């Protein structure tokens, strides 16, 4: 018997709450809504708008009625969530990933028009560091009302703290809007080469583990590059996680000064964070913690994908320089 679990994960999409489910493929399918296109008209016998049509959600139970969830043009191509999820599974099968026993998660907006579909890879794809295993997963984002682009990324998740990291080499973005040129059939074919790029992800994380940094360098970088990209609040959180292994909040967000100079108070240890960051990889984990805690689901994955680019602007310190600074 298939069992579906409602997760405690909190997220939002376009200011609407997102609920996440977990289970095997058979159980996940039971909560995926289906949609159809209908005339955009005031009533059944009234004239329909010749330029627009309505996206309708089919009833999920015997007590529900069809509900309109958006208005689209007549050139719009409806990409059903279930179809997109099946295509992702087919792409993994083409890449010789065994589908039996895989773990699935599904995030849905309140009316189901937006979906975040996740597939967790077998443990032999894990990246292992000195704090445990980091799991590889496929994430797919789709909207049936055409408000968001269809996108697929391969990312890494540390379960102990739910930190997510998108390296960026293995991203598939369907740039065509949901129109007549949307080719869903190409997605399965593009998953295999994207999955091949995961090897580059591993190599980059291994390189970060060998790139030493010192806290003074992180401080300057946080006050400049990181503050410019993510804002002072996020930059301060990343710095203090790197400096003390603890998250913080500002005592006075409007106090003058750079991000790392604002008065703050500690909130508590960050799971998996070292007492003080010593490598770029440690900084990557602090960045991914702050990114993953964004409540906005689309912003969350965008910030996770920012991590490699932000690390490029953080210069590693040569071992001789590290020794000199530590002695000083």
C-alpha positions as CSV (number, residue, x, y, z in Angstrom):
1,X,0.0,0.0,0.0
2,X,1.4,3.4,-1.0
3,X,1.8,6.0,1.7
4,X,2.0,9.8,1.2
5,X,3.7,12.0,3.8
6,X,3.0,15.7,4.2
7,X,6.3,17.4,4.9
8,X,6.9,20.3,7.4
9,X,8.9,22.2,4.8
10,X,7.7,25.8,4.3
11,X,7.8,27.7,1.0
12,X,5.8,30.1,-1.0
13,X,5.3,30.9,-4.7
14,X,3.9,34.2,-5.8
15,X,2.9,34.9,-2.2
16,X,0.9,31.6,-2.0
17,X,1.8,28.8,0.3
18,X,3.4,25.7,-1.1
19,X,2.8,22.3,0.5
20,X,5.3,19.5,0.0
21,X,4.6,15.8,-0.1
22,X,6.9,12.7,-0.1
23,X,6.4,9.1,-1.2
24,X,7.0,6.6,-3.9
25,X,5.9,7.3,-7.5
26,X,2.5,5.6,-7.0
27,X,1.6,7.7,-4.0
28,X,3.0,11.0,-5.4
29,X,0.7,10.6,-8.5
30,X,-2.4,10.7,-6.3
31,X,-1.8,14.3,-5.3
32,X,-0.8,15.7,-8.8
33,X,-3.7,17.8,-10.1
34,X,-4.8,17.7,-13.7
35,X,-6.0,20.6,-15.8
36,X,-7.8,21.4,-19.0
37,X,-8.5,24.5,-21.2
38,X,-11.9,26.0,-21.4
39,X,-13.5,29.0,-23.1
40,X,-13.0,32.4,-21.4
41,X,-16.6,33.5,-21.1
42,X,-19.0,35.0,-18.5
43,X,-21.4,32.0,-18.9
44,X,-21.9,28.8,-20.9
45,X,-24.2,30.5,-23.4
46,X,-22.3,33.8,-23.5
47,X,-19.7,34.6,-26.3
48,X,-16.2,33.5,-25.6
49,X,-13.2,35.8,-25.7
50,X,-11.5,35.1,-29.1
51,X,-8.0,35.8,-27.8
52,X,-8.0,34.2,-24.3
53,X,-8.9,30.9,-22.7
54,X,-9.1,29.6,-19.2
55,X,-6.9,27.1,-17.5
56,X,-9.2,24.9,-15.3
57,X,-8.2,22.5,-12.5
58,X,-10.1,19.2,-12.6
59,X,-11.8,18.1,-9.3
60,X,-9.4,16.1,-7.0
61,X,-12.3,14.5,-5.1
62,X,-16.1,13.8,-5.5
63,X,-17.0,16.9,-3.5
64,X,-14.9,19.3,-5.5
65,X,-15.9,21.3,-8.6
66,X,-13.6,22.5,-11.5
67,X,-11.9,25.7,-10.6
68,X,-10.3,28.3,-12.8
69,X,-6.7,29.0,-12.0
70,X,-5.5,31.3,-14.8
71,X,-6.1,32.9,-18.2
72,X,-3.8,32.3,-21.2
73,X,-3.7,33.0,-24.9
74,X,-4.9,30.6,-27.6
75,X,-1.2,30.0,-28.6
76,X,-0.6,28.6,-25.1
77,X,0.5,24.9,-24.8
78,X,-0.7,23.2,-21.6
79,X,2.2,21.3,-20.0
80,X,0.6,18.9,-17.5
81,X,2.5,18.4,-14.2
82,X,2.1,14.6,-14.5
83,X,3.4,14.6,-18.0
84,X,6.4,16.7,-17.1
85,X,7.2,14.5,-14.1
86,X,6.9,11.4,-16.3
87,X,9.3,12.9,-18.8
88,X,11.8,13.5,-16.1
89,X,11.5,9.9,-15.0
90,X,12.0,8.8,-18.6
91,X,15.1,10.9,-18.9
92,X,16.6,9.3,-15.8
93,X,15.7,5.9,-17.2
94,X,17.4,6.8,-20.4
95,X,20.5,7.7,-18.3
96,X,20.4,4.1,-16.8
97,X,19.1,5.2,-13.4
98,X,17.0,2.5,-11.9
99,X,13.6,4.0,-11.0
100,X,12.6,1.3,-8.5
101,X,12.8,2.5,-5.0
102,X,13.6,6.1,-5.7
103,X,12.4,8.8,-3.3
104,X,10.1,11.5,-4.6
105,X,8.9,14.8,-3.3
106,X,6.3,17.1,-4.7
107,X,5.7,20.8,-3.9
108,X,2.4,22.3,-5.0
109,X,1.0,25.9,-4.7
110,X,-2.4,26.3,-3.1
111,X,-4.3,25.8,-6.3
112,X,-1.8,23.4,-7.8
113,X,-0.9,25.7,-10.7
114,X,2.9,25.6,-9.8
115,X,4.8,22.4,-9.2
116,X,8.3,21.6,-7.7
117,X,9.0,17.9,-8.5
118,X,12.0,16.3,-6.9
119,X,13.7,12.9,-7.4
120,X,16.5,11.7,-5.1
121,X,19.2,9.6,-6.6
122,X,20.5,6.3,-5.1
123,X,23.1,6.7,-2.4
124,X,26.0,5.6,-4.7
125,X,25.6,9.1,-6.4
126,X,26.3,10.8,-3.0
127,X,29.1,13.3,-2.5
128,X,30.8,12.4,0.8
129,X,32.6,15.0,2.9
130,X,33.9,15.0,6.5
131,X,30.5,15.8,7.8
132,X,28.5,13.1,6.0
133,X,26.7,12.5,2.8
134,X,25.3,15.1,0.3
135,X,22.6,13.6,-1.8
136,X,22.1,14.3,-5.5
137,X,18.6,15.2,-6.6
138,X,16.8,16.3,-9.7
139,X,14.4,19.2,-9.3
140,X,11.8,20.3,-11.8
141,X,9.7,23.4,-11.8
142,X,6.6,23.8,-13.9
143,X,3.5,26.1,-14.0
144,X,0.4,25.3,-16.0
145,X,-0.7,28.9,-16.2
146,X,2.5,29.9,-18.1
147,X,3.6,32.3,-15.3
148,X,7.0,30.5,-14.8
149,X,9.4,28.8,-17.1
150,X,9.8,25.1,-17.1
151,X,13.2,24.4,-15.5
152,X,15.2,21.3,-14.4
153,X,18.3,21.4,-12.2
154,X,20.5,18.8,-10.6
155,X,21.4,19.9,-7.1
156,X,22.9,18.6,-3.9
157,X,21.2,18.3,-0.5
158,X,22.6,17.6,2.9
159,X,19.7,16.0,4.8
160,X,20.9,16.7,8.3
161,X,20.3,20.4,7.8
162,X,18.3,20.4,4.5
163,X,21.0,22.6,2.8
164,X,20.6,22.7,-0.9
165,X,23.3,23.6,-3.4
166,X,23.0,24.0,-7.2
167,X,26.4,24.0,-8.8
168,X,25.1,25.3,-12.1
169,X,26.7,23.1,-14.8
170,X,23.8,20.7,-14.8
171,X,20.8,23.0,-15.4
172,X,18.2,22.6,-18.0
173,X,16.0,25.7,-18.7
174,X,13.3,25.5,-21.3
175,X,13.5,29.1,-22.5
176,X,10.5,28.8,-24.7
177,X,7.3,29.9,-22.9
178,X,4.3,27.6,-22.9
179,X,3.5,28.3,-26.5
180,X,3.3,26.4,-29.7
181,X,7.1,26.0,-29.8
182,X,7.3,24.3,-26.5
183,X,8.9,20.9,-27.1
184,X,8.4,18.6,-24.1
185,X,9.8,15.7,-25.9
186,X,13.3,17.2,-25.9
187,X,13.5,17.3,-22.1
188,X,14.1,13.5,-21.6
189,X,16.9,13.7,-24.3
190,X,18.6,16.7,-22.5
191,X,18.6,15.1,-19.0
192,X,21.3,12.5,-19.8
193,X,24.0,15.1,-20.9
194,X,23.0,17.3,-18.0
195,X,23.5,14.4,-15.6
196,X,26.9,13.8,-17.2
197,X,27.8,17.3,-16.0
198,X,27.4,16.2,-12.4
199,X,31.0,14.9,-12.6
200,X,32.1,18.5,-13.0
201,X,30.0,19.4,-9.9
202,X,31.9,16.8,-7.9
203,X,35.2,18.0,-9.1
204,X,34.4,21.6,-8.3
205,X,33.3,20.7,-4.7
206,X,36.5,18.7,-4.3
207,X,38.5,21.7,-5.4
208,X,36.7,23.9,-2.9
209,X,37.7,21.5,-0.2
210,X,41.4,22.2,-1.0
211,X,41.1,26.0,-1.3
212,X,42.1,27.5,2.0
213,X,40.6,30.8,3.2
214,X,41.0,33.0,6.3
215,X,38.2,34.8,8.2
216,X,39.5,38.3,7.3
217,X,39.2,37.5,3.7
218,X,35.6,36.3,4.2
219,X,34.8,39.5,6.1
220,X,36.0,41.8,3.3
221,X,34.2,39.6,0.7
222,X,30.9,39.6,2.7
223,X,30.9,43.3,3.2
224,X,31.6,43.9,-0.5
225,X,30.7,41.2,-3.1
226,X,28.2,39.3,-1.0
227,X,26.4,42.4,0.3
228,X,26.0,43.7,-3.2
229,X,24.5,40.4,-4.5
230,X,22.4,39.2,-1.5
231,X,22.1,42.3,0.7
232,X,23.6,43.1,4.1
233,X,21.4,40.8,6.2
234,X,22.2,37.7,4.3
235,X,25.9,38.7,4.0
236,X,26.1,39.1,7.8
237,X,24.5,35.7,8.4
238,X,26.9,34.0,6.0
239,X,29.9,35.7,7.7
240,X,28.9,34.8,11.2
241,X,28.2,31.2,10.3
242,X,31.7,31.1,8.8
243,X,33.2,32.8,11.8
244,X,31.4,31.0,14.7
245,X,29.2,28.3,13.2
246,X,26.1,30.1,14.4
247,X,23.2,31.9,12.6
248,X,22.4,35.5,13.7
249,X,19.9,38.2,13.4
250,X,20.4,42.0,13.5
251,X,19.6,43.8,16.7
252,X,19.1,47.0,14.7
253,X,18.8,46.4,10.9
254,X,19.0,50.2,10.3
255,X,22.3,50.6,12.2
256,X,25.0,52.2,10.0
257,X,28.0,50.4,8.9
258,X,29.0,47.4,6.8
259,X,27.2,44.0,7.1
260,X,29.7,42.5,9.4
261,X,29.8,45.6,11.7
262,X,26.1,45.8,12.5
263,X,25.1,44.8,16.0
264,X,23.7,41.3,16.2
265,X,22.7,38.4,18.4
266,X,23.4,34.7,17.9
267,X,20.4,32.4,17.2
268,X,22.1,29.1,17.6
269,X,24.5,26.6,15.9
270,X,24.0,25.8,12.2
271,X,23.8,22.0,11.7
272,X,26.9,20.7,10.0
273,X,28.8,24.0,10.1
274,X,32.4,24.0,11.5
275,X,33.2,26.3,14.4
276,X,35.2,28.4,11.9
277,X,35.3,28.0,8.1
278,X,38.7,27.1,6.8
279,X,38.0,26.3,3.1
280,X,35.8,27.5,0.3
281,X,33.8,24.4,0.7
282,X,32.9,25.5,4.3
283,X,31.8,28.9,2.9
284,X,29.7,27.1,0.2
285,X,27.9,25.3,3.0
286,X,27.2,28.6,4.8
287,X,25.9,30.1,1.6
288,X,23.7,27.2,0.8
289,X,22.2,27.3,4.3
290,X,21.2,30.9,3.9
291,X,19.9,30.3,0.4
292,X,17.9,27.2,1.3
293,X,16.2,29.1,4.1
294,X,14.6,31.6,1.7
295,X,10.9,31.0,1.9
296,X,10.2,32.0,-1.7
297,X,10.6,28.8,-3.7
298,X,11.8,30.3,-6.9
299,X,14.2,32.7,-5.1
300,X,15.5,29.8,-3.1
301,X,16.8,27.9,-6.1
302,X,18.1,31.1,-7.8
303,X,20.2,31.8,-4.6
304,X,21.4,28.2,-4.5
305,X,22.6,28.6,-8.1
306,X,24.4,31.8,-7.1
307,X,26.7,30.0,-4.8
308,X,29.4,29.0,-7.3
309,X,29.5,32.4,-8.8
310,X,29.8,34.1,-5.4
311,X,32.7,31.7,-4.5
312,X,34.5,32.8,-7.6
313,X,34.8,36.3,-6.2
314,X,36.2,34.9,-2.9
315,X,40.0,34.6,-3.5
316,X,41.6,31.6,-1.8
317,X,44.8,32.2,0.3
318,X,48.0,30.3,-0.6
319,X,49.1,28.0,2.2
320,X,52.2,30.2,3.0
321,X,49.9,33.2,3.4
322,X,47.5,31.3,5.6
323,X,50.4,30.3,7.9
324,X,51.6,33.8,8.1
325,X,48.1,35.2,8.9
326,X,47.5,32.6,11.5
327,X,50.8,33.3,13.2
328,X,49.9,37.0,13.1
